Amino acid sequence: MYSCTKRQFNPNGKGSKYIRDNHPDHAKINGYINQKIGEAKDLIAGLEQEGKAITIQTVKAKLQESKQKDFYKFVETYIQELGKGKNVGTFKKYTAVLNSLKQYHIGETLMFDEIDQQFLNNYQAFLSKDDKQQTTIHGYFSKIRTLFNKATARGIIEYGESPFLAFKLKQGKPSKDRLTEAEIEKIVNLELEEGSLIWHVRNAFMFSFYNAGVRISDILMMTWDNIQNGRLVYKMYKTAKPHSLILKEKPLAILDLYKDRGESYIFPFLSDRYDYSDSMFLHNQIGSKTAMINSYLKEIAEKAGIKKNVTTHTARHSFADIARKKTDNLYNLSKALGHSSVKVTESYLASFDEEAVDDTLNKMF
């Protein structure tokens, strides 16, 4: 954290001046050293009261233990571990949680035992006042719970110290706007200037819909190598799991529009001119391109007279909703969506259940 030359260091530390004045940060470093010495003295006083032996080793161990009990320090260490891997999305999500906590709890430290049920209730109220959606709040709290579980597994806190043993997370219901087949046709039939950006966005959206709602991250990174023997074969960016889909007539027609582009990427959002080997750069590019595509999708919805919030996710939601009405095989639908299990698909479709209830009542009465 700090450093100095041998000549800038004063071993005697007269007047608490361990770092000589010729160091540009002498005041800051001396203050830090004095703070640490103060902490050590407090620990020694505590050990004396407990009647325990006082050695350099015991004081050092106690100092390290108090540092480990700092939730902020633990999260920062965990985020550094994530940063060394390739899961940039997870890295950014935990960073967002840490920044949010620091906005709520002002201070250099936040100890694990300070995070009790009252703290969580107040933090939840803080997030609600900050206009955070319930799904976002649930995401933050689930990550804090995961951090407590990891701290328990690493022996930093005891199992019973987690406030989540009694605190219940309230699951939010994300809005999943989906289009009808008639609305999909309106988008298909829109007259857009060939080669324009909005034209490319419409093509990418429809290619996603025709291929079981391929996620936008996978659409952006899709290359001609992913087209194999009349199939779309790729590894999903979100889960790193392989996925394979037969290419039907309509998505093949879209591919024909791009076959002479002279680039390895199918759609013109990423380019061979750039190196995407850096995972953080790739993640940021996917984020910025997705935001741009979503802005054009709003324009497309307006042009088509669709009064719904159409985003890149809408292609996936629309496929799932239309497909479930046309098939009673949930297992097959689950595999088409690339879900890890039928339970995941059931949870995914749960937000569509209101229409299913209405349908049942309509058939009954």
Buried (B, 14 or more C-beta within 10 A) or exposed (E): EEEBEEEBBBEEBEEEBBBBEEBEBBEEBBEBBBEEEEBBEEBBEEBEEEEEEEEEEBBEEBBEEBEBBBBBBBBEEBBEEBBEEEEBBBBBBBBBBBEBBBEBBEEEEBEBEBBEEEBBEEBBEBBEEEEBBBEBBBBBBBBBBBBBEBBBEEEBBEEEBBBBEEBEBEEBEEEBBBBEEEBBEBBEEEEBEEEEBBBBBBBBBBBBBBBBBBBBBBBBBBBBEBBEEEEBEBEBBEEEEEBEBEBEEEBEEBBEBBEEEEBEBBBBBBEEEEEBEEBEEBBEBBBEBBEEBBEBBEEBBEBBEBEBBBBBBBBBBBBBBBBBEEEEEEEEBBBBBBBEEEEEBEEBBEBBEEEEEEEEEEEEE
